C-alpha cells in the first residue's frame, strides 16, 4: 500500500476578506487568480470557491477587454515580474 499524501486545504481569499463583488478595475485582487503569463488559474490551484472563481473570471475578462490586463504575453520578451507592469 502506498501512503496517501495529505495536502493543506486551500481557502478562498475572497471569502476570508468577506468580499461580495470583484471589480475589474481592482487589479491587486485579480492578480491572485492569474498566472505569470496572465492566464486564469483553476480553482484547485487558487483555492477559490465556485462563486468567487466565476466572479473573478468575469472581472478578468472585462479587464482584458478594457486593456488593463493583456491577453497574451510574448515569449521572446520575458519579464521577471509581469505584475509590476500593471499599475
N, C-alpha and C positions, 0 to 999 in steps of 0.2 A: 504494500500500500504506500502510496505517495502522500506526503503531507500537503494539505491544502493551505495555500497562502491566505492569510487574513490581511486585507488591506484596510486602511483607515477610511471610514465613510466620509465622503466629502459633503459639505453642507453648502446650501445656496447662500451666496454672499448678499444677494438682494433681499432674501427673507430675513437674514440676520440684521440687516440695516433697516428693515421694515419699509422697503421701497415699493410703492404700489404701481408706479408707472416709470418707464425708462424713456428719457428724452433723447432724441437722435443728436442733439447738439452737445450733450454731455459726453465728451469723448473719454474722459477719465474713467467713467463707469464702463464704457463699452470695450475698453482695451483688455479687460479681464476675459472676455469671451472671444477674442481674436488671437490668432497665432502670429508668429513673426512675419509671415507673408500675407497678413490681413485676411486669412481665411477664417470662417466661423468654426469654432471648435465645438465638438459634440458635447452633449450633456454628461456623458460618462467621464469626460476629462475635466470639465469645469465644475461639475457638481451642482449645477443649477437645477431648480425644479422645472417642471414642464411649462408652467405658466410664465416664469421669468425667462426661460430659454426662448419661448415664442415671442415675447415682448422684445428681447434683445435682438433677435433675428430681424424683426420688423424695423427696429431702430437702426440697425447696421445697414440694412438695405436702403433706408431713407437717407442715411448719412452718405452712402456711396452715390446715391442719385444727386445729392446736392454738392458733391465733390469735397466732402470733409474727410472721407476715407477713400483711398484709391481702390480700384477694382483688382488690379494685379500689381505685383512687384517685379521689376526687371531682374532677371537672374544675373545679368552681366554687371550691373551696378549694385553690388551688395553693400548694405549699410549695417553697422554694428547694432544699432537700436533704431528700428524704423519708427517707434513711437515718439522719438524726440523730434521727428519731422512734423508731427501733428501738434498743433497749438491748442 
